[in-house]
Amino acid sequence: MSRLRRLLDGALSLAESAAARLDASDLDKLTPAERERYEQWEARAAAVAAGAREDELEDPRLVGAVLLGPAGEAMRGISKPPRVPEPIEDPAAWEQRMLEERAVRDAARAQYLAPERRPVRISRVATGDGRGRLRELSDHLAATGLAGRPDLVYGISRVPDAISPARIGGAGIAEWDLVHAATAPLPPAAAPALCSLDPSERLVVRAPGERAPLDEDLALDLLARAGSGPERTLGIVRDLAIDRRDGDDGDGEPRIVMRVSGLHVLVGAGGAASSGAAPDLLAAAGPPPWWLPEGPPEGVVVELLQWDAIAAAIQPVRQRRPPLPSPFPYLPLTPRELLRAYLEIVGVDPADAYAAQVTHDRPFDLMGRTSTKRGVRRTGGGPDLPCADGKARKRMAGGHHVVIAYRDRPAYADGRDRFDSYAERELKARLRSGLGLRRPVPKQQHRLLRTAEKIADVIEVVTGDGGTEDGFTPPRYCWPPGR
């Protein structure tokens, strides 16, 4: 047995013994990710107690894993990973191979698609990366007419890639994905109304131990207070900032850190589905801090889907294109492909959608997966890749999870069942696992958290996945805690 395997088995045994000592108060303190792992161990122990044989259960190294099947087994050391092919340097040849592999995935997904669904188009646009980027984005929405047709817009996403990573901090570009259902040109419209919130401000009342709100929870509450529905909403958007840290803090390791730097709500001010002036969301809410229930408002679904685990499997080096042929061709090649799959399978109508984006939550170190050689961290080493302004630049692919927020309808429940079947049968993945979102507002550590951190350290050694930034990061919108 290898040393890494002994370390992992020891950490998992430690988790089992710690779980056996938990009482109800400890369970209440678990983060969502810790609770998922605990419940999976409990289910496995119950199956063993009921007489199940070891060969009938999943490998213990897959407990808490997002990916099962070939990708999960390879990433957790159960099977030998497939050889990464030599990169296809010719862009046209890479594109052709990509389309061939995606056609096979599209055919497999076809049986799950909603019988009635709207088209899903994703347009990528570039703006400057400075303070004027939101004005440029608003101007583009107005010029294309999407600002006047929020009923055709699923959402807007700040593309979570680091562009020109060697020049972070200087003048650069920001990219945005506009997810919409427009199939023909639209007449120009008035610019949307914009409400922006600072994550460092205490806008929400939370006591220690209560769940910190998601950005979407806060935005949805403000929209509900103002009486503005999804048919008026162009998007709830997490803005992202990228900081370069050159290892001058004593640990000697450079980092390129992606973090949430703002929250924007864009509301259409006119058009076919939204007449009249857009509401002032902050005026309707009154002075902060606000009391906010945990989770989204009643009748609204906020779906959170893993992407980072898939990315680690299909794109070993984030500053290069995913290698083709793909080591796991049944998995989507980009987060946009996963986002599109969800919308088409559930059948979400854009008039019901508040948000559709690929994003991050906690600070995330993009340099955790920049080389196939363990311990090597680099910003270069990749080709110039196309950007939305038509120029080719170095870029590092980011994106931790997908967020889709929408007004629920009875038909969507059947759609979510179809998507669950698709994820289980085709992707062989637990896409809602391992996210660790809506974490409890911290006060002090507890023993299972320390145990989970030990497990995470070992898994990082085994898988090479060390994306989350070290150190304490205050929860957004509700720090410091208190009543």
KEDO-133027 format. One record per residue (C-alpha): residue number from 1; residue in one letter; x, y, z. Coordinates in steps of 0.1 Angstrom, whole numbers. Example, Ala and Ser with C-alpha at 12.3 -4.5 7.8 and 13.67 -1.06 7.14 Angstrom:
REM residues 2
   pos   code       x       y       z
     1      a     123     -45      78
     2      s     137     -11      71
//
This chain:
REM residues 483
   pos   code       x       y       z
     1      m       0       0       0
     2      s      14      34     -10
     3      r      21      61      16
     4      l      -6      84       1
     5      r     -32      56       3
     6      r     -22      50      40
     7      l     -26      87      47
     8      l     -60      88      30
     9      d     -73      57      47
    10      g     -61      71      80
    11      a     -79     104      75
    12      l    -111      86      65
    13      s    -109      64      96
    14      l    -104      96     116
    15      a    -136     110     101
    16      e    -155      79     109
    17      s    -145      79     145
    18      a    -152     117     148
    19      a    -186     112     132
    20      a    -195      86     158
    21      r    -189     111     186
    22      l    -211     139     172
    23      d    -241     151     190
    24      a    -269     173     177
    25      s    -252     206     186
    26      d    -221     195     166
    27      l    -243     186     136
    28      d    -258     221     136
    29      k    -223     236     133
    30      l    -213     216     102
    31      t    -209     234      70
    32      p    -230     221      41
    33      a    -200     203      26
    34      e    -191     187      59
    35      r    -227     177      65
    36      e    -228     160      30
    37      r    -197     140      38
    38      y    -210     130      73
    39      e    -244     119      58
    40      q    -226      98      31
    41      w    -205      81      58
    42      e    -237      75      78
    43      a    -254      59      48
    44      r    -224      37      41
    45      a    -223      25      77
    46      a    -260      18      77
    47      a    -256      -3      46
    48      v    -228     -23      62
    49      a    -249     -28      93
    50      a    -278     -41      71
    51      g    -255     -68      57
    52      a    -242     -52      25
    53      r    -209     -65      13
    54      e    -179     -43       7
    55      d    -179     -51     -31
    56      e    -215     -38     -32
    57      l    -206      -4     -19
    58      e    -187      24     -35
    59      d    -150      26     -28
    60      p    -145      45       5
    61      r    -122      69     -13
    62      l    -153      81     -33
    63      v    -171      91      -1
    64      g    -177     129      -5
    65      a    -165     128     -41
    66      v    -183     148     -68
    67      l    -172     126     -96
    68      l    -179      89     -97
    69      g    -174      66    -127
    70      p    -141      66    -147
    71      a    -132     102    -138
    72      g    -139      99    -101
    73      e    -119      67     -99
    74      a     -90      82    -117
    75      m     -90     114     -97
    76      r     -91      95     -64
    77      g     -64      70     -73
    78      i     -86      40     -76
    79      s     -77      35    -113
    80      k     -48      47    -134
    81      p     -56      80    -151
    82      p     -57      80    -189
    83      r     -26      94    -206
    84      v     -30     131    -214
    85      p     -26     134    -252
    86      e      -2     159    -268
    87      p     -20     192    -272
    88      i     -36     200    -306
    89      e     -19     233    -314
    90      d     -39     241    -345
    91      p     -70     260    -334
    92      a     -91     248    -364
    93      a     -81     211    -357
    94      w     -89     215    -320
    95      e    -123     231    -328
    96      q    -132     203    -352
    97      r    -124     176    -327
    98      m    -143     195    -300
    99      l    -174     197    -321
   100      e    -172     159    -329
   101      e    -170     150    -292
   102      r    -197     175    -282
   103      a    -220     160    -309
   104      v    -218     126    -290
   105      r    -226     143    -257
   106      d    -255     162    -273
   107      a    -269     129    -286
   108      a    -267     114    -251
   109      r    -284     144    -236
   110      a    -312     146    -262
   111      q    -334     120    -244
   112      y    -335     142    -213
   113      l    -344     176    -229
   114      a    -376     194    -219
   115      p    -404     188    -244
   116      e    -411     225    -244
   117      r    -381     247    -241
   118      r    -368     280    -253
   119      p    -335     284    -272
   120      v    -303     291    -252
   121      r    -278     315    -268
   122      i    -247     327    -251
   123      s    -230     359    -264
   124      r    -196     368    -250
   125      v    -187     405    -249
   126      a    -156     424    -237
   127      t    -154     456    -217
   128      g    -126     474    -200
   129      d    -116     461    -166
   130      g    -118     494    -148
   131      r    -146     513    -131
   132      g    -163     520    -164
   133      r    -169     483    -172
   134      l    -205     483    -159
   135      r    -214     514    -180
   136      e    -199     496    -211
   137      l    -219     465    -203
   138      s    -251     485    -198
   139      d    -245     504    -231
   140      h    -241     470    -249
   141      l    -273     457    -234
   142      a    -291     488    -246
   143      a    -276     488    -281
   144      t    -285     451    -287
   145      g    -320     456    -273
   146      l    -316     430    -246
   147      a    -321     457    -220
   148      g    -356     462    -232
   149      r    -364     424    -233
   150      p    -355     410    -199
   151      d    -381     383    -206
   152      l    -356     369    -231
   153      v    -326     370    -208
   154      y    -317     341    -185
   155      g    -288     360    -169
   156      i    -254     377    -172
   157      s    -221     362    -160
   158      r    -188     378    -154
   159      v    -165     353    -172
   160      p    -143     339    -144
   161      d    -110     337    -164
   162      a     -78     355    -157
   163      i     -69     372    -189
   164      s     -32     382    -194
   165      p     -23     368    -160
   166      a      12     382    -161
   167      r      -2     417    -163
   168      i     -29     415    -136
   169      g     -33     449    -120
   170      g     -27     468    -152
   171      a     -51     478    -179
   172      g     -69     448    -192
   173      i    -103     436    -203
   174      a    -133     419    -186
   175      e    -155     395    -204
   176      w    -192     389    -198
   177      d    -215     361    -210
   178      l    -250     371    -219
   179      v    -273     341    -217
   180      h    -305     347    -236
   181      a    -332     334    -260
   182      a    -331     361    -287
   183      t    -330     346    -321
   184      a    -333     378    -342
   185      p    -320     413    -339
   186      l    -339     435    -314
   187      p    -345     473    -315
   188      p    -322     494    -293
   189      a    -336     501    -258
   190      a    -330     522    -228
   191      a    -301     513    -205
   192      p    -310     490    -176
   193      a    -313     502    -140
   194      l    -283     491    -119
   195      c    -281     483     -82
   196      s    -246     475     -69
   197      l    -237     462     -34
   198      d    -204     460     -16
   199      p    -197     426      -1
   200      s    -176     441      27
   201      e    -206     461      41
   202      r    -228     448      68
   203      l    -261     446      50
   204      v    -277     415      65
   205      v    -282     406     102
   206      r    -266     373     111
   207      a    -256     358     145
   208      p    -227     333     148
   209      g    -238     299     137
   210      e    -265     312     113
   211      r    -259     306      76
   212      a    -243     334      56
   213      p    -264     345      27
   214      l    -256     338      -9
   215      d    -253     368     -31
   216      e    -284     356     -49
   217      d    -304     353     -16
   218      l    -297     390      -9
   219      a    -305     402     -44
   220      l    -337     381     -46
   221      d    -349     395     -13
   222      l    -343     431     -26
   223      l    -362     423     -58
   224      a    -391     408     -38
   225      r    -393     439     -15
   226      a    -395     461     -46
   227      g    -421     439     -62
   228      s    -399     432     -92
   229      g    -401     397    -107
   230      p    -378     378    -131
   231      e    -396     391    -162
   232      r    -380     425    -153
   233      t    -346     412    -142
   234      l    -318     410    -167
   235      g    -294     394    -142
   236      i    -281     390    -107
   237      v    -243     391    -113
   238      r    -214     384     -90
   239      d    -186     407    -101
   240      l    -151     392     -98
   241      a    -117     407     -90
   242      i     -83     390     -96
   243      d     -54     398     -74
   244      r     -18     387     -80
   245      r       2     379     -48
   246      d      39     373     -54
   247      g      47     353     -23
   248      d      60     382      -3
   249      d      38     372      27
   250      g      63     347      41
   251      d      52     315      24
   252      g      71     321      -8
   253      e      43     309     -30
   254      p      29     332     -57
   255      r      -9     332     -61
   256      i     -35     345     -85
   257      v     -66     348     -64
   258      m    -101     351     -78
   259      r    -127     367     -54
   260      v    -161     381     -54
   261      s    -158     419     -54
   262      g    -193     431     -59
   263      l    -230     422     -65
   264      h    -250     438     -93
   265      v    -287     436    -101
   266      l    -297     448    -136
   267      v    -333     455    -141
   268      g    -349     464    -175
   269      a    -365     498    -176
   270      g    -389     492    -205
   271      g    -398     469    -234
   272      a    -424     443    -243
   273      a    -425     426    -209
   274      s    -416     455    -186
   275      s    -433     488    -189
   276      g    -426     518    -166
   277      a    -395     528    -147
   278      a    -373     503    -130
   279      p    -377     502     -92
   280      d    -351     516     -68
   281      l    -342     484     -50
   282      l    -324     501     -21
   283      a    -352     526     -15
   284      a    -377     498     -13
   285      a    -356     479      13
   286      g    -350     508      37
   287      p    -318     514      56
   288      p    -295     483      63
   289      p    -288     460      79
   290      w    -318     440      68
   291      w    -333     408      83
   292      l    -330     381      57
   293      p    -344     346      59
   294      e    -320     317      51
   295      g    -322     306      15
   296      p    -341     322     -14
   297      p    -377     336     -12
   298      e    -406     311     -13
   299      g    -413     300     -49
   300      v    -378     307     -61
   301      v    -352     280     -69
   302      v    -314     287     -66
   303      e    -296     258     -82
   304      l    -259     254     -74
   305      l    -239     229     -95
   306      q    -203     218     -92
   307      w    -179     227    -120
   308      d    -144     228    -105
   309      a    -143     190     -99
   310      i    -151     185    -136
   311      a    -126     211    -147
   312      a     -98     193    -127
   313      a    -106     161    -146
   314      i    -109     174    -182
   315      q     -85     204    -181
   316      p     -54     194    -161
   317      v     -36     227    -169
   318      r     -59     257    -167
   319      q     -39     280    -190
   320      r     -42     255    -219
   321      r     -73     244    -239
   322      p     -87     212    -225
   323      p     -68     183    -241
   324      l     -85     165    -270
   325      p     -93     137    -273
   326      s    -107     143    -238
   327      p     -96     119    -211
   328      f    -133     117    -201
   329      p    -153     126    -232
   330      y    -187     120    -215
   331      l    -181     151    -193
   332      p    -189     186    -206
   333      l    -159     204    -218
   334      t    -168     239    -205
   335      p    -190     253    -177
   336      r    -211     270    -204
   337      e    -220     235    -217
   338      l    -232     224    -183
   339      l    -252     256    -178
   340      r    -269     252    -212
   341      a    -276     215    -204
   342      y    -294     225    -172
   343      l    -315     252    -188
   344      e    -325     229    -217
   345      i    -332     198    -196
   346      v    -353     216    -169
   347      g    -369     238    -196
   348      v    -365     271    -177
   349      d    -382     300    -195
   350      p    -360     331    -196
   351      a    -390     351    -183
   352      d    -387     331    -151
   353      a    -350     334    -148
   354      y    -331     358    -124
   355      a    -296     345    -128
   356      a    -275     321    -149
   357      q    -238     324    -144
   358      v    -205     305    -139
   359      t    -188     320    -109
   360      h    -168     317     -76
   361      d    -177     321     -40
   362      r    -147     321     -16
   363      p    -113     334     -27
   364      f     -98     308     -51
   365      d     -62     304     -61
   366      l     -60     298     -98
   367      m     -24     287     -96
   368      g     -34     254     -79
   369      r     -37     237    -113
   370      t     -12     253    -136
   371      s      12     224    -143
   372      t      10     186    -146
   373      k      41     185    -124
   374      r      33     184     -87
   375      g      43     215     -68
   376      v      50     236    -100
   377      r      30     268    -101
   378      r      32     291    -132
   379      t      13     318    -150
   380      g      27     311    -184
   381      g      31     279    -204
   382      g       0     282    -225
   383      p      -8     295    -260
   384      d     -25     328    -268
   385      l     -62     321    -268
   386      p     -91     341    -284
   387      c    -108     368    -264
   388      a    -142     385    -268
   389      d    -126     416    -284
   390      g    -110     396    -312
   391      k     -75     396    -298
   392      a     -56     365    -286
   393      r     -41     366    -251
   394      k     -28     343    -224
   395      r     -57     332    -201
   396      m     -63     310    -172
   397      a     -97     292    -170
   398      g    -116     298    -137
   399      g    -151     290    -126
   400      h    -160     270     -94
   401      h    -197     264     -98
   402      v    -228     273    -118
   403      v    -257     293    -104
   404      i    -292     293    -119
   405      a    -319     312    -101
   406      y    -355     311    -113
   407      r    -392     313    -104
   408      d    -405     278     -98
   409      r    -433     262    -117
   410      p    -448     226    -114
   411      a    -433     216    -148
   412      y    -398     225    -135
   413      a    -400     198    -108
   414      d    -402     172    -136
   415      g    -373     189    -153
   416      r    -351     188    -122
   417      d    -358     150    -120
   418      r    -347     147    -156
   419      f    -315     166    -149
   420      d    -308     145    -118
   421      s    -311     114    -140
   422      y    -288     130    -166
   423      a    -262     138    -140
   424      e    -263     104    -125
   425      r    -264      83    -156
   426      e    -245     103    -182
   427      l    -221     124    -161
   428      k    -218     100    -132
   429      a    -216     129    -109
   430      r    -231     144     -77
   431      l    -232     179     -90
   432      r    -246     194     -58
   433      s    -219     180     -36
   434      g    -187     196     -22
   435      l    -197     232     -27
   436      g    -196     244       9
   437      l    -219     274       3
   438      r    -242     292      28
   439      r    -216     284      55
   440      p    -223     292      91
   441      v    -211     326     103
   442      p    -180     317     123
   443      k    -172     322     159
   444      q    -149     294     168
   445      q    -137     261     154
   446      h    -151     227     165
   447      r    -136     193     164
   448      l    -151     180     132
   449      l    -140     211     113
   450      r    -105     203     123
   451      t    -110     167     112
   452      a    -124     178      78
   453      e     -94     201      73
   454      k     -71     171      78
   455      i     -90     151      53
   456      a     -89     180      28
   457      d     -51     183      32
   458      v     -47     146      24
   459      i     -71     148      -6
   460      e     -52     178     -19
   461      v     -20     157     -19
   462      v     -37     128     -37
   463      t     -56     148     -63
   464      g     -35     180     -66
   465      d     -66     201     -61
   466      g     -57     230     -39
   467      g     -78     258     -52
   468      t     -93     274     -21
   469      e     -74     303      -6
   470      d     -59     297      28
   471      g     -67     318      58
   472      f     -99     334      72
   473      t    -122     353      48
   474      p    -151     371      64
   475      p    -185     361      50
   476      r    -200     386      26
   477      y    -227     411      36
   478      c    -231     400      72
   479      w    -198     407      90
   480      p    -193     413     118
   481      p    -221     391     132
   482      g    -247     402     157
   483      r    -283     411     163
//
